[in-house]
Amino acid sequence: MTSTMLAAPTLAAAQDEAQPAAEIDTSSIGDEIVVRGRFIPEPQRATSQVATFLSKEDLARTGDDNAALALTRLSGLNVVSGKFAFVRGLGDRYSSALLNGSPLPSPEPLRRTVPLDLFPAGILDGAAVQKTFSPNYPGEFGGGVIDLTTLRDPGDDYLTLRAGIGANFETTTRDGIFVSGGDLDWLGYDDGTRSTPAPLQALLDTATPL
């Protein structure tokens, strides 16, 4: 009985001492810590295929004039004659080019790929070179596919003018076989100089055998 009475005051004293420690300051609950940052996409890490990418920031930093010069910065891609892209050392017949995901026809009759110097770097938002199969691109390539992405809105108006001149020193200022053309040949039109002679045209109109 005596021990129980002694233990009760001791337990009560311990509870009184622990009571202040149990009190928690709740005035700071509800405060938020906000961390702001800029999201920089990294497509090189996001993709599971073998591909290289050229971003808008890369184009602005390098200051290249056209897409052909800009693509020389990417690994595994060579530009021949300043305009034709060779991916992984394979010829242009093993590569293809896209513009915003659509196939680009080549203006060169004997080449499959498009001369990439036709596209100014100022209108590009980025470029991707896909070297392995991907469901996002056509599978008709052996070396790689080049996908050019244009700007949605250029932002500022721009005007680019170019002028050039060339000469062939094997024929310029040398004698050769020439034809006396019309006055509009420099415009690409015939002024009638090459028209069929009237006697021959009369025979053709009457179906007279020659």
C-alpha positions as CSV (number, residue, x, y, z in Angstrom):
1,M,0.0,0.0,0.0
2,T,2.8,2.3,0.9
3,S,4.7,1.6,-2.3
4,T,1.6,2.2,-4.4
5,M,1.1,5.6,-2.8
6,L,4.8,6.5,-3.3
7,A,4.6,5.5,-7.0
8,A,1.5,7.5,-7.8
9,P,3.1,11.0,-7.0
10,T,6.2,10.0,-8.9
11,L,4.2,9.1,-12.0
12,A,2.2,12.3,-11.8
13,A,5.4,14.3,-11.5
14,A,6.8,12.6,-14.6
15,Q,3.6,13.4,-16.6
16,D,3.8,17.0,-15.5
17,E,7.5,17.2,-16.7
18,A,6.7,15.6,-20.1
19,Q,3.7,17.8,-20.8
20,P,5.6,20.8,-22.1
21,A,7.7,18.6,-24.4
22,A,4.5,17.3,-26.1
23,E,3.3,20.7,-27.0
24,I,4.1,21.4,-30.7
25,D,4.2,24.8,-32.3
26,T,1.6,24.7,-35.1
27,S,2.0,28.3,-36.2
28,S,4.4,27.2,-39.0
29,I,2.2,24.4,-40.4
30,G,0.8,25.2,-43.8
31,D,3.8,27.2,-45.1
32,E,4.9,26.1,-48.7
33,I,8.3,26.1,-50.3
34,V,8.1,26.8,-54.0
35,V,11.0,26.1,-56.3
36,R,10.7,27.7,-59.7
37,G,12.8,26.6,-62.7
38,R,12.8,26.4,-66.4
39,F,12.1,23.1,-68.1
40,I,14.7,22.3,-70.7
41,P,13.7,19.2,-72.7
42,E,16.4,16.7,-73.4
43,P,15.2,14.5,-76.3
44,Q,18.5,12.7,-76.3
45,R,17.7,11.1,-72.9
46,A,14.0,10.7,-73.6
47,T,14.4,8.6,-76.7
48,S,15.2,4.9,-76.7
49,Q,16.4,4.8,-80.3
50,V,19.8,5.8,-81.7
51,A,19.3,9.4,-82.7
52,T,20.9,12.8,-82.4
53,F,19.1,16.1,-82.1
54,L,19.7,19.8,-82.9
55,S,17.7,22.3,-80.8
56,K,16.8,25.8,-81.5
57,E,19.3,27.0,-78.9
58,D,22.0,25.1,-80.8
59,L,21.1,26.7,-84.0
60,A,21.2,30.2,-82.4
61,R,24.6,29.5,-80.7
62,T,26.4,28.2,-83.8
63,G,25.2,30.9,-86.1
64,D,25.2,28.6,-89.2
65,D,23.6,30.0,-92.4
66,N,21.6,26.9,-93.5
67,A,20.5,23.5,-92.4
68,A,23.4,21.7,-94.2
69,L,26.0,23.6,-92.2
70,A,24.1,23.2,-88.9
71,L,23.9,19.4,-89.4
72,T,27.6,19.1,-89.6
73,R,27.6,19.6,-85.8
74,L,26.0,16.3,-85.3
75,S,27.9,13.1,-84.9
76,G,27.6,10.3,-87.5
77,L,26.6,12.8,-90.3
78,N,28.7,14.2,-93.1
79,V,27.7,16.9,-95.6
80,V,29.1,16.4,-99.1
81,S,29.4,19.3,-101.5
82,G,28.0,21.6,-98.8
83,K,24.4,20.3,-99.2
84,F,24.0,16.5,-99.4
85,A,23.9,14.6,-96.1
86,F,25.5,11.2,-95.6
87,V,24.4,9.4,-92.5
88,R,26.8,6.8,-90.9
89,G,29.1,7.0,-94.0
90,L,26.4,5.7,-96.4
91,G,25.5,7.4,-99.6
92,D,22.6,9.7,-100.1
93,R,20.5,6.9,-101.6
94,Y,20.3,5.3,-98.2
95,S,19.0,8.4,-96.4
96,S,15.8,10.4,-96.6
97,A,14.7,13.8,-95.5
98,L,11.5,15.0,-93.9
99,L,10.0,18.5,-93.3
100,N,7.7,18.5,-90.2
101,G,7.3,14.8,-90.7
102,S,6.4,15.0,-94.4
103,P,8.7,13.5,-97.1
104,L,10.7,16.0,-99.1
105,P,11.0,15.3,-102.9
106,S,14.5,16.0,-104.3
107,P,14.9,18.6,-107.0
108,E,18.0,16.8,-108.2
109,P,17.0,14.2,-110.8
110,L,19.9,11.8,-110.0
111,R,19.8,12.1,-106.2
112,R,17.4,10.9,-103.6
113,T,18.1,13.3,-100.9
114,V,17.2,17.0,-100.8
115,P,20.0,19.7,-100.9
116,L,19.8,20.9,-97.3
117,D,21.3,24.2,-98.2
118,L,17.9,25.2,-99.5
119,F,16.6,25.7,-95.9
120,P,17.9,28.8,-94.0
121,A,18.8,28.1,-90.4
122,G,16.6,31.0,-89.3
123,I,13.4,29.2,-90.1
124,L,14.3,26.0,-88.2
125,D,13.1,25.1,-84.7
126,G,15.3,22.0,-84.6
127,A,16.4,18.9,-86.4
128,A,16.6,15.2,-85.6
129,V,18.6,12.5,-87.3
130,Q,17.1,9.1,-86.7
131,K,19.6,6.2,-87.3
132,T,17.6,3.2,-86.3
133,F,14.0,2.1,-86.9
134,S,11.3,4.1,-85.2
135,P,7.5,3.9,-85.6
136,N,7.5,7.7,-85.8
137,Y,9.3,7.7,-89.2
138,P,9.1,5.8,-92.5
139,G,11.3,2.7,-92.6
140,E,12.6,3.3,-96.1
141,F,16.2,4.2,-95.1
142,G,19.4,2.4,-94.4
143,G,21.6,5.1,-93.1
144,G,19.2,7.5,-91.4
145,V,16.3,9.9,-91.8
146,I,16.7,13.7,-91.3
147,D,13.6,15.4,-89.9
148,L,13.7,19.2,-90.1
149,T,11.2,21.1,-87.9
150,T,10.3,24.7,-88.8
151,L,9.3,27.5,-86.5
152,R,5.6,27.8,-85.8
153,D,5.8,31.6,-85.7
154,P,9.1,33.3,-86.7
155,G,8.2,36.2,-84.4
156,D,10.0,39.0,-86.4
157,D,9.7,39.7,-90.1
158,Y,12.8,39.0,-92.0
159,L,14.0,39.3,-95.6
160,T,17.0,37.6,-97.0
161,L,18.5,38.4,-100.4
162,R,21.3,36.6,-102.2
163,A,23.1,37.1,-105.5
164,G,25.6,35.0,-107.2
165,I,27.6,34.8,-110.4
166,G,29.5,31.9,-112.0
167,A,31.5,31.1,-115.1
168,N,32.7,28.0,-116.9
169,F,36.3,28.7,-118.0
170,E,36.2,25.7,-120.4
171,T,33.6,27.5,-122.6
172,T,33.5,31.2,-121.6
173,T,35.5,33.4,-124.0
174,R,36.2,30.4,-126.2
175,D,34.9,29.5,-129.7
176,G,32.2,26.9,-129.9
177,I,28.9,26.0,-131.5
178,F,26.3,28.6,-130.8
179,V,22.8,29.3,-132.1
180,S,21.4,32.7,-133.0
181,G,18.5,32.9,-130.7
182,G,15.7,35.5,-130.2
183,D,15.7,38.7,-128.2
184,L,13.7,37.0,-125.3
185,D,16.1,34.1,-124.8
186,W,17.5,35.7,-121.6
187,L,13.9,35.5,-120.2
188,G,13.5,31.9,-121.1
189,Y,11.0,32.6,-123.9
190,D,11.1,32.3,-127.6
191,D,10.1,35.4,-129.7
192,G,9.2,33.3,-132.8
193,T,12.8,32.9,-134.1
194,R,12.5,29.1,-133.7
195,S,9.0,28.8,-135.3
196,T,8.5,26.3,-138.1
197,P,9.2,27.9,-141.5
198,A,6.0,28.8,-143.4
199,P,6.6,26.4,-146.4
200,L,7.2,23.5,-144.1
201,Q,4.2,24.4,-142.0
202,A,1.9,24.5,-145.1
203,L,3.0,21.0,-146.0
204,L,2.3,19.8,-142.5
205,D,-1.1,21.4,-142.5
206,T,-2.1,19.7,-145.8
207,A,-0.6,16.4,-144.8
208,T,1.4,16.5,-148.1
209,P,4.0,13.7,-148.1
210,L,7.6,14.9,-148.3
